[in-house]
Amino acid sequence: MAAQIFVNLPVKNLNQSVAFFIKLGYVFNPQFTDETAACMIVSDDIFVMLLTEDKFKTFTPKAICDATKSTEVLVCLSSESRKEVDEMVRKAVAAGGTTYNEPQDHGFMYGHGFQDLDGHIWELVYMEPGATCQD
């Protein structure tokens, strides 16, 4: 069985965050979704738990970082093509997100990203076949 990853992110308004990510094409698992949390399905093995700040606080004794002012994590997802990278950033901006830099073209790797409604940074990257971190 492949390892699964569950990224937990605090959000100020759960309903608005869910609506934002639905506009990007993501779906949510209703079994793990309620008024305090929503389980976004990224792939068969990757999930993002959007948690209200009150719910998030039950998992950590530390203060929650204001992602609009500080960066605690960069979420990076692979994409199937350069076009898919650009399309996802376009959708994010149209849904109320923002960009934080220009696209980066390194020849074998292309990336761009956006900030969601809470300021979390989502990087999207396309790597040419054969150019992986597993070598």
C-alpha positions in Angstrom: 0.0 0.0 0.0 1.3 3.4 -0.9 1.8 6.0 1.8 -0.9 8.6 2.0 -0.4 12.3 2.9 -2.9 14.5 4.7 -1.9 18.1 4.7 -3.8 20.1 7.4 -4.4 23.8 6.8 -6.2 26.3 9.0 -8.8 28.4 7.3 -10.7 31.5 8.4 -13.9 30.7 6.6 -14.5 27.0 5.8 -17.4 27.5 3.4 -15.5 30.1 1.4 -12.4 27.9 1.2 -14.4 24.9 0.0 -16.1 27.0 -2.6 -12.7 28.4 -3.8 -11.2 24.9 -4.2 -14.4 23.6 -5.9 -13.9 26.3 -8.5 -10.4 24.8 -9.1 -11.9 21.4 -9.8 -11.4 19.7 -6.5 -14.0 17.5 -4.8 -14.5 16.7 -1.1 -15.0 13.5 0.8 -18.3 14.0 2.7 -17.4 11.2 5.2 -14.6 13.5 6.6 -16.4 16.8 6.2 -18.5 18.7 8.7 -18.9 22.3 9.9 -15.3 22.3 11.3 -13.4 20.4 8.6 -13.4 19.5 4.9 -11.4 16.7 3.3 -10.3 17.8 -0.2 -9.2 15.0 -2.5 -6.1 15.8 -4.5 -5.4 12.2 -5.7 -5.8 8.7 -4.5 -3.1 9.2 -1.9 -3.1 13.0 -1.3 -5.7 14.8 0.8 -5.9 18.3 2.2 -7.8 18.8 5.4 -9.2 22.3 5.5 -9.8 23.0 9.2 -11.5 26.0 10.9 -8.9 27.8 13.0 -10.7 26.6 16.2 -10.5 23.0 15.0 -6.9 23.4 13.9 -6.0 24.7 17.4 -7.0 21.3 18.9 -4.1 19.7 17.1 -1.3 22.0 18.2 -0.2 23.9 21.2 1.5 26.5 18.9 0.0 29.7 17.6 -1.5 29.6 14.1 0.6 31.5 11.6 -1.1 34.2 9.6 -0.2 32.9 6.1 -0.8 36.4 4.6 2.2 37.7 6.5 4.4 34.6 7.2 5.1 31.3 5.4 5.1 28.1 7.3 4.6 25.7 4.4 4.7 25.6 0.6 2.4 23.0 -0.9 3.7 21.8 -4.2 1.7 19.6 -6.6 2.9 18.1 -9.8 1.0 18.8 -13.0 0.6 16.9 -16.3 1.7 19.8 -18.5 2.8 23.5 -18.6 -0.7 24.3 -19.8 -2.3 22.6 -16.8 0.0 24.7 -14.5 -1.1 27.9 -16.2 -4.8 26.9 -16.2 -4.9 26.1 -12.5 -3.3 29.5 -11.7 -5.8 31.2 -13.9 -8.7 29.4 -12.2 -7.3 30.3 -8.7 -7.0 34.0 -9.6 -10.5 34.0 -11.1 -11.8 32.4 -7.8 -10.3 35.1 -5.7 -6.7 33.9 -5.1 -3.6 35.8 -6.0 -0.2 35.1 -7.6 2.9 35.8 -5.6 5.6 35.5 -8.4 6.0 35.1 -12.1 6.1 31.6 -13.8 9.5 29.9 -13.5 10.8 28.2 -16.6 13.9 26.1 -16.0 13.7 24.1 -19.3 13.2 20.6 -17.8 10.9 22.1 -15.1 8.1 24.7 -15.3 6.3 26.1 -12.3 3.9 28.8 -11.2 1.6 29.1 -8.2 -1.0 31.0 -6.3 -2.1 32.0 -2.8 -5.5 30.7 -1.6 -8.0 32.9 0.3 -6.0 32.4 3.5 -2.6 33.2 2.0 -1.4 29.6 1.8 1.0 29.1 -1.1 0.3 26.4 -3.6 3.0 25.8 -6.1 2.3 23.8 -9.3 5.1 22.2 -11.3 5.5 20.3 -14.5 8.7 18.3 -15.0 9.7 16.9 -18.3 9.6 13.0 -18.4 12.7 11.6 -16.8 13.4 14.7 -14.7 12.4 13.5 -11.3 13.7 13.8 -7.7 13.9 10.0 -7.4 17.2 9.7 -9.3 
